[in-house]
Amino acid sequence: MHQRGYAIDNEELMEGLRCVAAPIYDREGKAVAAMSISGPAARLTGERLRRAIALVTDTSSQVSRSLGYRGS
C-alpha cells in the first residue's frame, strides 16, 4: 500500500464487496487513521474504481495536510 498510496480489498473480506482505502498521516509522518470507500464489486470497476481511488487518496492527502503532514 505504501508504494502506491492506497489499498484495495477485492472481495477478500466479503464476496461481492470491494473497498479502496488510504492512510492519513500526522505531522511526524505516522499513519494515524485511514479512510475508505466500499461498494458492490460488480459496480466498483473500471472508471468507477479509478474515481474511487482518486477520491480516497485526494481526500486522505487533504486531511493529512490539515494534520501537519508535509510529505508527498
mmCIF file as Biopython writes it, N, C-alpha, C and O atoms, coordinates in Angstrom:
data_model
#
loop_
_atom_site.group_PDB
_atom_site.id
_atom_site.type_symbol
_atom_site.label_atom_id
_atom_site.label_alt_id
_atom_site.label_comp_id
_atom_site.label_asym_id
_atom_site.label_entity_id
_atom_site.label_seq_id
_atom_site.pdbx_PDB_ins_code
_atom_site.Cartn_x
_atom_site.Cartn_y
_atom_site.Cartn_z
_atom_site.occupancy
_atom_site.B_iso_or_equiv
_atom_site.auth_seq_id
_atom_site.auth_asym_id
_atom_site.pdbx_PDB_model_num
ATOM 1   N N  . MET A ? 1  ? 0.819   -1.181  0.000   1.0 0.0 1  A 1 
ATOM 2   C CA . MET A ? 1  ? 0.000   0.000   0.000   1.0 0.0 1  A 1 
ATOM 3   C C  . MET A ? 1  ? 0.867   1.250   0.000   1.0 0.0 1  A 1 
ATOM 4   O O  . MET A ? 1  ? 0.529   2.223   -0.674  1.0 0.0 1  A 1 
ATOM 5   N N  . HIS A ? 2  ? 1.972   1.254   0.733   1.0 0.0 2  A 1 
ATOM 6   C CA . HIS A ? 2  ? 2.767   2.463   0.888   1.0 0.0 2  A 1 
ATOM 7   C C  . HIS A ? 2  ? 3.309   2.956   -0.454  1.0 0.0 2  A 1 
ATOM 8   O O  . HIS A ? 2  ? 3.363   4.165   -0.681  1.0 0.0 2  A 1 
ATOM 9   N N  . GLN A ? 3  ? 3.701   2.072   -1.324  1.0 0.0 3  A 1 
ATOM 10  C CA . GLN A ? 3  ? 4.279   2.483   -2.605  1.0 0.0 3  A 1 
ATOM 11  C C  . GLN A ? 3  ? 3.279   3.200   -3.490  1.0 0.0 3  A 1 
ATOM 12  O O  . GLN A ? 3  ? 3.633   4.180   -4.145  1.0 0.0 3  A 1 
ATOM 13  N N  . ARG A ? 4  ? 2.045   2.738   -3.527  1.0 0.0 4  A 1 
ATOM 14  C CA . ARG A ? 4  ? 1.064   3.377   -4.406  1.0 0.0 4  A 1 
ATOM 15  C C  . ARG A ? 4  ? 0.116   4.303   -3.657  1.0 0.0 4  A 1 
ATOM 16  O O  . ARG A ? 4  ? -0.611  5.069   -4.290  1.0 0.0 4  A 1 
ATOM 17  N N  . GLY A ? 5  ? 0.104   4.255   -2.331  1.0 0.0 5  A 1 
ATOM 18  C CA . GLY A ? 5  ? -0.693  5.188   -1.547  1.0 0.0 5  A 1 
ATOM 19  C C  . GLY A ? 5  ? -2.114  4.758   -1.238  1.0 0.0 5  A 1 
ATOM 20  O O  . GLY A ? 5  ? -2.874  5.535   -0.659  1.0 0.0 5  A 1 
ATOM 21  N N  . TYR A ? 6  ? -2.490  3.558   -1.603  1.0 0.0 6  A 1 
ATOM 22  C CA . TYR A ? 6  ? -3.833  3.057   -1.303  1.0 0.0 6  A 1 
ATOM 23  C C  . TYR A ? 6  ? -3.820  1.531   -1.319  1.0 0.0 6  A 1 
ATOM 24  O O  . TYR A ? 6  ? -2.875  0.901   -1.793  1.0 0.0 6  A 1 
ATOM 25  N N  . ALA A ? 7  ? -4.884  0.965   -0.794  1.0 0.0 7  A 1 
ATOM 26  C CA . ALA A ? 7  ? -5.049  -0.488  -0.803  1.0 0.0 7  A 1 
ATOM 27  C C  . ALA A ? 7  ? -6.443  -0.815  -1.333  1.0 0.0 7  A 1 
ATOM 28  O O  . ALA A ? 7  ? -7.383  -0.039  -1.167  1.0 0.0 7  A 1 
ATOM 29  N N  . ILE A ? 8  ? -6.555  -1.961  -1.964  1.0 0.0 8  A 1 
ATOM 30  C CA . ILE A ? 8  ? -7.847  -2.428  -2.469  1.0 0.0 8  A 1 
ATOM 31  C C  . ILE A ? 8  ? -8.163  -3.769  -1.834  1.0 0.0 8  A 1 
ATOM 32  O O  . ILE A ? 8  ? -7.339  -4.684  -1.845  1.0 0.0 8  A 1 
ATOM 33  N N  . ASP A ? 9  ? -9.357  -3.877  -1.283  1.0 0.0 9  A 1 
ATOM 34  C CA . ASP A ? 9  ? -9.882  -5.162  -0.814  1.0 0.0 9  A 1 
ATOM 35  C C  . ASP A ? 9  ? -10.790 -5.647  -1.940  1.0 0.0 9  A 1 
ATOM 36  O O  . ASP A ? 9  ? -11.887 -5.125  -2.135  1.0 0.0 9  A 1 
ATOM 37  N N  . ASN A ? 10 ? -10.328 -6.634  -2.665  1.0 0.0 10 A 1 
ATOM 38  C CA . ASN A ? 10 ? -11.044 -7.136  -3.830  1.0 0.0 10 A 1 
ATOM 39  C C  . ASN A ? 10 ? -11.818 -8.398  -3.467  1.0 0.0 10 A 1 
ATOM 40  O O  . ASN A ? 10 ? -11.490 -9.496  -3.915  1.0 0.0 10 A 1 
ATOM 41  N N  . GLU A ? 11 ? -12.840 -8.222  -2.657  1.0 0.0 11 A 1 
ATOM 42  C CA . GLU A ? 11 ? -13.712 -9.298  -2.208  1.0 0.0 11 A 1 
ATOM 43  C C  . GLU A ? 11 ? -13.022 -10.266 -1.248  1.0 0.0 11 A 1 
ATOM 44  O O  . GLU A ? 11 ? -13.504 -11.383 -1.059  1.0 0.0 11 A 1 
ATOM 45  N N  . GLU A ? 12 ? -11.899 -9.862  -0.634  1.0 0.0 12 A 1 
ATOM 46  C CA . GLU A ? 12 ? -11.239 -10.748 0.329   1.0 0.0 12 A 1 
ATOM 47  C C  . GLU A ? 12 ? -12.028 -10.856 1.634   1.0 0.0 12 A 1 
ATOM 48  O O  . GLU A ? 12 ? -12.108 -11.931 2.228   1.0 0.0 12 A 1 
ATOM 49  N N  . LEU A ? 13 ? -12.607 -9.745  2.074   1.0 0.0 13 A 1 
ATOM 50  C CA . LEU A ? 13 ? -13.355 -9.763  3.327   1.0 0.0 13 A 1 
ATOM 51  C C  . LEU A ? 13 ? -14.749 -10.360 3.137   1.0 0.0 13 A 1 
ATOM 52  O O  . LEU A ? 13 ? -15.206 -11.170 3.944   1.0 0.0 13 A 1 
ATOM 53  N N  . MET A ? 14 ? -15.416 -9.947  2.058   1.0 0.0 14 A 1 
ATOM 54  C CA . MET A ? 14 ? -16.775 -10.410 1.817   1.0 0.0 14 A 1 
ATOM 55  C C  . MET A ? 14 ? -17.017 -10.512 0.311   1.0 0.0 14 A 1 
ATOM 56  O O  . MET A ? 14 ? -16.725 -9.582  -0.441  1.0 0.0 14 A 1 
ATOM 57  N N  . GLU A ? 15 ? -17.539 -11.625 -0.104  1.0 0.0 15 A 1 
ATOM 58  C CA . GLU A ? 15 ? -17.844 -11.810 -1.511  1.0 0.0 15 A 1 
ATOM 59  C C  . GLU A ? 15 ? -18.827 -10.744 -1.977  1.0 0.0 15 A 1 
ATOM 60  O O  . GLU A ? 15 ? -19.848 -10.501 -1.334  1.0 0.0 15 A 1 
ATOM 61  N N  . GLY A ? 16 ? -18.507 -10.112 -3.105  1.0 0.0 16 A 1 
ATOM 62  C CA . GLY A ? 16 ? -19.383 -9.105  -3.665  1.0 0.0 16 A 1 
ATOM 63  C C  . GLY A ? 16 ? -19.095 -7.687  -3.188  1.0 0.0 16 A 1 
ATOM 64  O O  . GLY A ? 16 ? -19.768 -6.747  -3.612  1.0 0.0 16 A 1 
ATOM 65  N N  . LEU A ? 17 ? -18.094 -7.513  -2.301  1.0 0.0 17 A 1 
ATOM 66  C CA . LEU A ? 17 ? -17.770 -6.196  -1.758  1.0 0.0 17 A 1 
ATOM 67  C C  . LEU A ? 17 ? -16.341 -5.824  -2.122  1.0 0.0 17 A 1 
ATOM 68  O O  . LEU A ? 17 ? -15.416 -6.608  -1.912  1.0 0.0 17 A 1 
ATOM 69  N N  . ARG A ? 18 ? -16.166 -4.632  -2.664  1.0 0.0 18 A 1 
ATOM 70  C CA . ARG A ? 18 ? -14.828 -4.115  -2.994  1.0 0.0 18 A 1 
ATOM 71  C C  . ARG A ? 18 ? -14.634 -2.822  -2.208  1.0 0.0 18 A 1 
ATOM 72  O O  . ARG A ? 18 ? -15.558 -2.019  -2.080  1.0 0.0 18 A 1 
ATOM 73  N N  . CYS A ? 19 ? -13.421 -2.627  -1.682  1.0 0.0 19 A 1 
ATOM 74  C CA . CYS A ? 19 ? -13.111 -1.444  -0.882  1.0 0.0 19 A 1 
ATOM 75  C C  . CYS A ? 19 ? -11.788 -0.842  -1.352  1.0 0.0 19 A 1 
ATOM 76  O O  . CYS A ? 19 ? -10.887 -1.550  -1.804  1.0 0.0 19 A 1 
ATOM 77  N N  . VAL A ? 20 ? -11.697 0.479   -1.234  1.0 0.0 20 A 1 
ATOM 78  C CA . VAL A ? 20 ? -10.463 1.206   -1.501  1.0 0.0 20 A 1 
ATOM 79  C C  . VAL A ? 20 ? -10.168 2.020   -0.249  1.0 0.0 20 A 1 
ATOM 80  O O  . VAL A ? 20 ? -11.054 2.710   0.254   1.0 0.0 20 A 1 
ATOM 81  N N  . ALA A ? 21 ? -8.932  1.956   0.268   1.0 0.0 21 A 1 
ATOM 82  C CA . ALA A ? 21 ? -8.560  2.675   1.477   1.0 0.0 21 A 1 
ATOM 83  C C  . ALA A ? 21 ? -7.234  3.400   1.290   1.0 0.0 21 A 1 
ATOM 84  O O  . ALA A ? 21 ? -6.383  2.979   0.506   1.0 0.0 21 A 1 
ATOM 85  N N  . ALA A ? 22 ? -7.074  4.501   2.027   1.0 0.0 22 A 1 
ATOM 86  C CA . ALA A ? 22 ? -5.824  5.253   2.001   1.0 0.0 22 A 1 
ATOM 87  C C  . ALA A ? 22 ? -5.521  5.741   3.412   1.0 0.0 22 A 1 
ATOM 88  O O  . ALA A ? 22 ? -6.437  6.053   4.173   1.0 0.0 22 A 1 
ATOM 89  N N  . PRO A ? 23 ? -4.238  5.808   3.764   1.0 0.0 23 A 1 
ATOM 90  C CA . PRO A ? 23 ? -3.856  6.227   5.114   1.0 0.0 23 A 1 
ATOM 91  C C  . PRO A ? 23 ? -3.934  7.740   5.298   1.0 0.0 23 A 1 
ATOM 92  O O  . PRO A ? 23 ? -3.874  8.510   4.339   1.0 0.0 23 A 1 
ATOM 93  N N  . ILE A ? 24 ? -4.069  8.135   6.551   1.0 0.0 24 A 1 
ATOM 94  C CA . ILE A ? 24 ? -3.999  9.537   6.954   1.0 0.0 24 A 1 
ATOM 95  C C  . ILE A ? 24 ? -2.798  9.652   7.884   1.0 0.0 24 A 1 
ATOM 96  O O  . ILE A ? 24 ? -2.673  8.901   8.851   1.0 0.0 24 A 1 
ATOM 97  N N  . TYR A ? 25 ? -1.908  10.611  7.577   1.0 0.0 25 A 1 
ATOM 98  C CA . TYR A ? 25 ? -0.659  10.776  8.317   1.0 0.0 25 A 1 
ATOM 99  C C  . TYR A ? 25 ? -0.698  12.017  9.206   1.0 0.0 25 A 1 
ATOM 100 O O  . TYR A ? 25 ? -1.345  13.013  8.885   1.0 0.0 25 A 1 
ATOM 101 N N  . ASP A ? 26 ? 0.014   11.931  10.335  1.0 0.0 26 A 1 
ATOM 102 C CA . ASP A ? 26 ? 0.158   13.098  11.198  1.0 0.0 26 A 1 
ATOM 103 C C  . ASP A ? 26 ? 1.416   13.866  10.793  1.0 0.0 26 A 1 
ATOM 104 O O  . ASP A ? 26 ? 2.080   13.510  9.819   1.0 0.0 26 A 1 
ATOM 105 N N  . ARG A ? 27 ? 1.740   14.921  11.543  1.0 0.0 27 A 1 
ATOM 106 C CA . ARG A ? 27 ? 2.880   15.777  11.184  1.0 0.0 27 A 1 
ATOM 107 C C  . ARG A ? 27 ? 4.215   15.050  11.220  1.0 0.0 27 A 1 
ATOM 108 O O  . ARG A ? 27 ? 5.161   15.480  10.560  1.0 0.0 27 A 1 
ATOM 109 N N  . GLU A ? 28 ? 4.319   13.945  11.984  1.0 0.0 28 A 1 
ATOM 110 C CA . GLU A ? 28 ? 5.567   13.164  12.021  1.0 0.0 28 A 1 
ATOM 111 C C  . GLU A ? 28 ? 5.638   12.129  10.904  1.0 0.0 28 A 1 
ATOM 112 O O  . GLU A ? 28 ? 6.638   11.424  10.769  1.0 0.0 28 A 1 
ATOM 113 N N  . GLY A ? 29 ? 4.591   12.037  10.113  1.0 0.0 29 A 1 
ATOM 114 C CA . GLY A ? 29 ? 4.573   11.067  9.030   1.0 0.0 29 A 1 
ATOM 115 C C  . GLY A ? 29 ? 4.089   9.694   9.445   1.0 0.0 29 A 1 
ATOM 116 O O  . GLY A ? 29 ? 4.246   8.728   8.699   1.0 0.0 29 A 1 
ATOM 117 N N  . LYS A ? 30 ? 3.497   9.595   10.637  1.0 0.0 30 A 1 
ATOM 118 C CA . LYS A ? 30 ? 2.952   8.316   11.107  1.0 0.0 30 A 1 
ATOM 119 C C  . LYS A ? 30 ? 1.507   8.176   10.646  1.0 0.0 30 A 1 
ATOM 120 O O  . LYS A ? 30 ? 0.725   9.123   10.728  1.0 0.0 30 A 1 
ATOM 121 N N  . ALA A ? 31 ? 1.162   6.991   10.163  1.0 0.0 31 A 1 
ATOM 122 C CA . ALA A ? 31 ? -0.231  6.720   9.805   1.0 0.0 31 A 1 
ATOM 123 C C  . ALA A ? 31 ? -1.041  6.639   11.091  1.0 0.0 31 A 1 
ATOM 124 O O  . ALA A ? 31 ? -0.790  5.776   11.933  1.0 0.0 31 A 1 
ATOM 125 N N  . VAL A ? 32 ? -2.010  7.533   11.245  1.0 0.0 32 A 1 
ATOM 126 C CA . VAL A ? 32 ? -2.808  7.594   12.471  1.0 0.0 32 A 1 
ATOM 127 C C  . VAL A ? 32 ? -4.261  7.208   12.235  1.0 0.0 32 A 1 
ATOM 128 O O  . VAL A ? 32 ? -5.013  7.003   13.188  1.0 0.0 32 A 1 
ATOM 129 N N  . ALA A ? 33 ? -4.657  7.107   10.975  1.0 0.0 33 A 1 
ATOM 130 C CA . ALA A ? 33 ? -6.034  6.746   10.636  1.0 0.0 33 A 1 
ATOM 131 C C  . ALA A ? 33 ? -6.056  6.323   9.173   1.0 0.0 33 A 1 
ATOM 132 O O  . ALA A ? 33 ? -5.033  6.328   8.489   1.0 0.0 33 A 1 
ATOM 133 N N  . ALA A ? 34 ? -7.235  5.960   8.717   1.0 0.0 34 A 1 
ATOM 134 C CA . ALA A ? 34 ? -7.419  5.636   7.306   1.0 0.0 34 A 1 
ATOM 135 C C  . ALA A ? 34 ? -8.845  5.987   6.923   1.0 0.0 34 A 1 
ATOM 136 O O  . ALA A ? 34 ? -9.727  6.103   7.774   1.0 0.0 34 A 1 
ATOM 137 N N  . MET A ? 35 ? -9.050  6.151   5.633   1.0 0.0 35 A 1 
ATOM 138 C CA . MET A ? 35 ? -10.412 6.340   5.139   1.0 0.0 35 A 1 
ATOM 139 C C  . MET A ? 35 ? -10.625 5.376   3.989   1.0 0.0 35 A 1 
ATOM 140 O O  . MET A ? 35 ? -9.680  4.974   3.311   1.0 0.0 35 A 1 
ATOM 141 N N  . SER A ? 36 ? -11.889 5.010   3.779   1.0 0.0 36 A 1 
ATOM 142 C CA . SER A ? 36 ? -12.165 4.035   2.727   1.0 0.0 36 A 1 
ATOM 143 C C  . SER A ? 36 ? -13.519 4.279   2.086   1.0 0.0 36 A 1 
ATOM 144 O O  . SER A ? 36 ? -14.390 4.954   2.636   1.0 0.0 36 A 1 
ATOM 145 N N  . ILE A ? 37 ? -13.658 3.710   0.915   1.0 0.0 37 A 1 
ATOM 146 C CA . ILE A ? 37 ? -14.924 3.658   0.191   1.0 0.0 37 A 1 
ATOM 147 C C  . ILE A ? 37 ? -15.187 2.185   -0.101  1.0 0.0 37 A 1 
ATOM 148 O O  . ILE A ? 37 ? -14.287 1.450   -0.508  1.0 0.0 37 A 1 
ATOM 149 N N  . SER A ? 38 ? -16.424 1.767   0.112   1.0 0.0 38 A 1 
ATOM 150 C CA . SER A ? 38 ? -16.823 0.384   -0.175  1.0 0.0 38 A 1 
ATOM 151 C C  . SER A ? 38 ? -18.031 0.397   -1.090  1.0 0.0 38 A 1 
ATOM 152 O O  . SER A ? 38 ? -18.842 1.323   -1.063  1.0 0.0 38 A 1 
ATOM 153 N N  . GLY A ? 39 ? -18.137 -0.643  -1.899  1.0 0.0 39 A 1 
ATOM 154 C CA . GLY A ? 39 ? -19.296 -0.757  -2.769  1.0 0.0 39 A 1 
ATOM 155 C C  . GLY A ? 39 ? -19.383 -2.135  -3.372  1.0 0.0 39 A 1 
ATOM 156 O O  . GLY A ? 39 ? -18.478 -2.955  -3.213  1.0 0.0 39 A 1 
ATOM 157 N N  . PRO A ? 40 ? -20.482 -2.390  -4.069  1.0 0.0 40 A 1 
ATOM 158 C CA . PRO A ? 40 ? -20.635 -3.679  -4.727  1.0 0.0 40 A 1 
ATOM 159 C C  . PRO A ? 40 ? -19.529 -3.888  -5.759  1.0 0.0 40 A 1 
ATOM 160 O O  . PRO A ? 40 ? -19.280 -3.017  -6.593  1.0 0.0 40 A 1 
ATOM 161 N N  . ALA A ? 41 ? -18.884 -5.015  -5.704  1.0 0.0 41 A 1 
ATOM 162 C CA . ALA A ? 41 ? -17.775 -5.310  -6.616  1.0 0.0 41 A 1 
ATOM 163 C C  . ALA A ? 41 ? -18.205 -5.213  -8.080  1.0 0.0 41 A 1 
ATOM 164 O O  . ALA A ? 41 ? -17.412 -4.807  -8.930  1.0 0.0 41 A 1 
ATOM 165 N N  . ALA A ? 42 ? -19.421 -5.573  -8.374  1.0 0.0 42 A 1 
ATOM 166 C CA . ALA A ? 42 ? -19.907 -5.532  -9.750  1.0 0.0 42 A 1 
ATOM 167 C C  . ALA A ? 42 ? -20.015 -4.099  -10.269 1.0 0.0 42 A 1 
ATOM 168 O O  . ALA A ? 42 ? -19.945 -3.876  -11.478 1.0 0.0 42 A 1 
ATOM 169 N N  . ARG A ? 43 ? -20.183 -3.127  -9.375  1.0 0.0 43 A 1 
ATOM 170 C CA . ARG A ? 43 ? -20.319 -1.726  -9.785  1.0 0.0 43 A 1 
ATOM 171 C C  . ARG A ? 43 ? -19.038 -0.935  -9.608  1.0 0.0 43 A 1 
ATOM 172 O O  . ARG A ? 43 ? -18.854 0.093   -10.260 1.0 0.0 43 A 1 
ATOM 173 N N  . LEU A ? 44 ? -18.151 -1.391  -8.742  1.0 0.0 44 A 1 
ATOM 174 C CA . LEU A ? 44 ? -16.912 -0.660  -8.460  1.0 0.0 44 A 1 
ATOM 175 C C  . LEU A ? 44 ? -15.791 -1.244  -9.317  1.0 0.0 44 A 1 
ATOM 176 O O  . LEU A ? 44 ? -14.880 -1.901  -8.814  1.0 0.0 44 A 1 
ATOM 177 N N  . THR A ? 45 ? -15.880 -0.990  -10.612 1.0 0.0 45 A 1 
ATOM 178 C CA . THR A ? 45 ? -14.913 -1.487  -11.588 1.0 0.0 45 A 1 
ATOM 179 C C  . THR A ? 45 ? -14.540 -0.358  -12.540 1.0 0.0 45 A 1 
ATOM 180 O O  . THR A ? 45 ? -15.179 0.694   -12.545 1.0 0.0 45 A 1 
ATOM 181 N N  . GLY A ? 46 ? -13.527 -0.575  -13.328 1.0 0.0 46 A 1 
ATOM 182 C CA . GLY A ? 46 ? -13.160 0.352   -14.397 1.0 0.0 46 A 1 
ATOM 183 C C  . GLY A ? 46 ? -13.049 1.792   -13.941 1.0 0.0 46 A 1 
ATOM 184 O O  . GLY A ? 46 ? -12.330 2.106   -12.993 1.0 0.0 46 A 1 
ATOM 185 N N  . GLU A ? 47 ? -13.767 2.660   -14.625 1.0 0.0 47 A 1 
ATOM 186 C CA . GLU A ? 47 ? -13.714 4.099   -14.338 1.0 0.0 47 A 1 
ATOM 187 C C  . GLU A ? 47 ? -14.229 4.421   -12.942 1.0 0.0 47 A 1 
ATOM 188 O O  . GLU A ? 47 ? -13.686 5.308   -12.283 1.0 0.0 47 A 1 
ATOM 189 N N  . ARG A ? 48 ? -15.247 3.736   -12.479 1.0 0.0 48 A 1 
ATOM 190 C CA . ARG A ? 48 ? -15.754 3.981   -11.118 1.0 0.0 48 A 1 
ATOM 191 C C  . ARG A ? 48 ? -14.681 3.652   -10.074 1.0 0.0 48 A 1 
ATOM 192 O O  . ARG A ? 48 ? -14.525 4.376   -9.090  1.0 0.0 48 A 1 
ATOM 193 N N  . LEU A ? 49 ? -13.954 2.570   -10.292 1.0 0.0 49 A 1 
ATOM 194 C CA . LEU A ? 49 ? -12.891 2.208   -9.364  1.0 0.0 49 A 1 
ATOM 195 C C  . LEU A ? 49 ? -11.777 3.260   -9.405  1.0 0.0 49 A 1 
ATOM 196 O O  . LEU A ? 49 ? -11.261 3.659   -8.361  1.0 0.0 49 A 1 
ATOM 197 N N  . ARG A ? 50 ? -11.412 3.704   -10.598 1.0 0.0 50 A 1 
ATOM 198 C CA . ARG A ? 50 ? -10.380 4.752   -10.712 1.0 0.0 50 A 1 
ATOM 199 C C  . ARG A ? 50 ? -10.823 6.041   -10.017 1.0 0.0 50 A 1 
ATOM 200 O O  . ARG A ? 50 ? -10.014 6.692   -9.356  1.0 0.0 50 A 1 
ATOM 201 N N  . ARG A ? 51 ? -12.088 6.415   -10.156 1.0 0.0 51 A 1 
ATOM 202 C CA . ARG A ? 51 ? -12.592 7.619   -9.482  1.0 0.0 51 A 1 
ATOM 203 C C  . ARG A ? 51 ? -12.599 7.432   -7.968  1.0 0.0 51 A 1 
ATOM 204 O O  . ARG A ? 51 ? -12.287 8.367   -7.231  1.0 0.0 51 A 1 
ATOM 205 N N  . ALA A ? 52 ? -12.950 6.235   -7.494  1.0 0.0 52 A 1 
ATOM 206 C CA . ALA A ? 52 ? -12.941 5.964   -6.052  1.0 0.0 52 A 1 
ATOM 207 C C  . ALA A ? 52 ? -11.525 6.063   -5.499  1.0 0.0 52 A 1 
ATOM 208 O O  . ALA A ? 52 ? -11.321 6.625   -4.423  1.0 0.0 52 A 1 
ATOM 209 N N  . ILE A ? 53 ? -10.552 5.529   -6.217  1.0 0.0 53 A 1 
ATOM 210 C CA . ILE A ? 53 ? -9.149  5.616   -5.790  1.0 0.0 53 A 1 
ATOM 211 C C  . ILE A ? 53 ? -8.728  7.073   -5.709  1.0 0.0 53 A 1 
ATOM 212 O O  . ILE A ? 53 ? -8.125  7.491   -4.720  1.0 0.0 53 A 1 
ATOM 213 N N  . ALA A ? 54 ? -9.040  7.856   -6.744  1.0 0.0 54 A 1 
ATOM 214 C CA . ALA A ? 54 ? -8.669  9.277   -6.750  1.0 0.0 54 A 1 
ATOM 215 C C  . ALA A ? 54 ? -9.343  10.023  -5.607  1.0 0.0 54 A 1 
ATOM 216 O O  . ALA A ? 54 ? -8.702  10.841  -4.947  1.0 0.0 54 A 1 
ATOM 217 N N  . LEU A ? 55 ? -10.608 9.761   -5.363  1.0 0.0 55 A 1 
ATOM 218 C CA . LEU A ? 55 ? -11.338 10.441  -4.292  1.0 0.0 55 A 1 
ATOM 219 C C  . LEU A ? 55 ? -10.745 10.120  -2.928  1.0 0.0 55 A 1 
ATOM 220 O O  . LEU A ? 55 ? -10.518 11.018  -2.118  1.0 0.0 55 A 1 
ATOM 221 N N  . VAL A ? 56 ? -10.497 8.848   -2.675  1.0 0.0 56 A 1 
ATOM 222 C CA . VAL A ? 56 ? -9.955  8.448   -1.375  1.0 0.0 56 A 1 
ATOM 223 C C  . VAL A ? 56 ? -8.533  8.984   -1.173  1.0 0.0 56 A 1 
ATOM 224 O O  . VAL A ? 56 ? -8.217  9.497   -0.099  1.0 0.0 56 A 1 
ATOM 225 N N  . THR A ? 57 ? -7.689  8.874   -2.173  1.0 0.0 57 A 1 
ATOM 226 C CA . THR A ? 57 ? -6.306  9.339   -2.000  1.0 0.0 57 A 1 
ATOM 227 C C  . THR A ? 57 ? -6.228  10.859  -1.915  1.0 0.0 57 A 1 
ATOM 228 O O  . THR A ? 57 ? -5.449  11.387  -1.121  1.0 0.0 57 A 1 
ATOM 229 N N  . ASP A ? 58 ? -7.010  11.568  -2.709  1.0 0.0 58 A 1 
ATOM 230 C CA . ASP A ? 58 ? -7.008  13.034  -2.639  1.0 0.0 58 A 1 
ATOM 231 C C  . ASP A ? 58 ? -7.524  13.514  -1.286  1.0 0.0 58 A 1 
ATOM 232 O O  . ASP A ? 58 ? -6.935  14.407  -0.677  1.0 0.0 58 A 1 
ATOM 233 N N  . THR A ? 59 ? -8.611  12.931  -0.822  1.0 0.0 59 A 1 
ATOM 234 C CA . THR A ? 59 ? -9.192  13.356  0.455   1.0 0.0 59 A 1 
ATOM 235 C C  . THR A ? 59 ? -8.290  12.998  1.623   1.0 0.0 59 A 1 
ATOM 236 O O  . THR A ? 59 ? -8.134  13.803  2.541   1.0 0.0 59 A 1 
ATOM 237 N N  . SER A ? 60 ? -7.691  11.815  1.614   1.0 0.0 60 A 1 
ATOM 238 C CA . SER A ? 60 ? -6.793  11.447  2.716   1.0 0.0 60 A 1 
ATOM 239 C C  . SER A ? 60 ? -5.564  12.357  2.720   1.0 0.0 60 A 1 
ATOM 240 O O  . SER A ? 60 ? -5.037  12.676  3.786   1.0 0.0 60 A 1 
ATOM 241 N N  . SER A ? 61 ? -5.105  12.774  1.551   1.0 0.0 61 A 1 
ATOM 242 C CA . SER A ? 61 ? -3.981  13.716  1.483   1.0 0.0 61 A 1 
ATOM 243 C C  . SER A ? 61 ? -4.360  15.072  2.070   1.0 0.0 61 A 1 
ATOM 244 O O  . SER A ? 61 ? -3.567  15.683  2.786   1.0 0.0 61 A 1 
ATOM 245 N N  . GLN A ? 62 ? -5.559  15.541  1.771   1.0 0.0 62 A 1 
ATOM 246 C CA . GLN A ? 62 ? -6.029  16.811  2.323   1.0 0.0 62 A 1 
ATOM 247 C C  . GLN A ? 62 ? -6.117  16.752  3.844   1.0 0.0 62 A 1 
ATOM 248 O O  . GLN A ? 62 ? -5.692  17.680  4.533   1.0 0.0 62 A 1 
ATOM 249 N N  . VAL A ? 63 ? -6.666  15.663  4.360   1.0 0.0 63 A 1 
ATOM 250 C CA . VAL A ? 63 ? -6.777  15.511  5.817   1.0 0.0 63 A 1 
ATOM 251 C C  . VAL A ? 63 ? -5.383  15.439  6.434   1.0 0.0 63 A 1 
ATOM 252 O O  . VAL A ? 63 ? -5.127  16.056  7.468   1.0 0.0 63 A 1 
ATOM 253 N N  . SER A ? 64 ? -4.489  14.693  5.806   1.0 0.0 64 A 1 
ATOM 254 C CA . SER A ? 64 ? -3.118  14.584  6.314   1.0 0.0 64 A 1 
ATOM 255 C C  . SER A ? 64 ? -2.454  15.962  6.370   1.0 0.0 64 A 1 
ATOM 256 O O  . SER A ? 64 ? -1.805  16.303  7.359   1.0 0.0 64 A 1 
ATOM 257 N N  . ARG A ? 65 ? -2.614  16.734  5.324   1.0 0.0 65 A 1 
ATOM 258 C CA . ARG A ? 65 ? -2.025  18.094  5.315   1.0 0.0 65 A 1 
ATOM 259 C C  . ARG A ? 65 ? -2.610  18.959  6.423   1.0 0.0 65 A 1 
ATOM 260 O O  . ARG A ? 65 ? -1.900  19.757  7.033   1.0 0.0 65 A 1 
ATOM 261 N N  . SER A ? 66 ? -3.914  18.800  6.685   1.0 0.0 66 A 1 
ATOM 262 C CA . SER A ? 66 ? -4.538  19.589  7.755   1.0 0.0 66 A 1 
ATOM 263 C C  . SER A ? 66 ? -4.005  19.176  9.134   1.0 0.0 66 A 1 
ATOM 264 O O  . SER A ? 66 ? -4.098  19.942  10.093  1.0 0.0 66 A 1 
ATOM 265 N N  . LEU A ? 67 ? -3.448  17.960  9.229   1.0 0.0 67 A 1 
ATOM 266 C CA . LEU A ? 67 ? -2.842  17.497  10.480  1.0 0.0 67 A 1 
ATOM 267 C C  . LEU A ? 67 ? -1.351  17.845  10.556  1.0 0.0 67 A 1 
ATOM 268 O O  . LEU A ? 67 ? -0.676  17.483  11.520  1.0 0.0 67 A 1 
ATOM 269 N N  . GLY A ? 68 ? -0.842  18.544  9.544   1.0 0.0 68 A 1 
ATOM 270 C CA . GLY A ? 68 ? 0.548   18.974  9.554   1.0 0.0 68 A 1 
ATOM 271 C C  . GLY A ? 68 ? 1.490   18.122  8.744   1.0 0.0 68 A 1 
ATOM 272 O O  . GLY A ? 68 ? 2.692   18.387  8.743   1.0 0.0 68 A 1 
ATOM 273 N N  . TYR A ? 69 ? 1.003   17.114  8.055   1.0 0.0 69 A 1 
ATOM 274 C CA . TYR A ? 69 ? 1.855   16.260  7.237   1.0 0.0 69 A 1 
ATOM 275 C C  . TYR A ? 69 ? 2.336   17.042  6.020   1.0 0.0 69 A 1 
ATOM 276 O O  . TYR A ? 69 ? 1.544   17.700  5.346   1.0 0.0 69 A 1 
ATOM 277 N N  . ARG A ? 70 ? 3.624   16.970  5.745   1.0 0.0 70 A 1 
ATOM 278 C CA . ARG A ? 70 ? 4.197   17.709  4.613   1.0 0.0 70 A 1 
ATOM 279 C C  . ARG A ? 70 ? 4.891   16.796  3.616   1.0 0.0 70 A 1 
ATOM 280 O O  . ARG A ? 70 ? 5.618   17.276  2.746   1.0 0.0 70 A 1 
ATOM 281 N N  . GLY A ? 71 ? 4.684   15.492  3.724   1.0 0.0 71 A 1 
ATOM 282 C CA . GLY A ? 71 ? 5.297   14.550  2.789   1.0 0.0 71 A 1 
ATOM 283 C C  . GLY A ? 71 ? 4.594   14.574  1.452   1.0 0.0 71 A 1 
ATOM 284 O O  . GLY A ? 71 ? 3.712   15.400  1.217   1.0 0.0 71 A 1 
ATOM 285 N N  . SER A ? 72 ? 4.988   13.665  0.575   1.0 0.0 72 A 1 
ATOM 286 C CA . SER A ? 72 ? 4.398   13.631  -0.775  1.0 0.0 72 A 1 
ATOM 287 C C  . SER A ? 72 ? 3.056   12.960  -0.789  1.0 0.0 72 A 1 
ATOM 288 O O  . SER A ? 72 ? 2.431   12.851  -1.844  1.0 0.0 72 A 1 
#
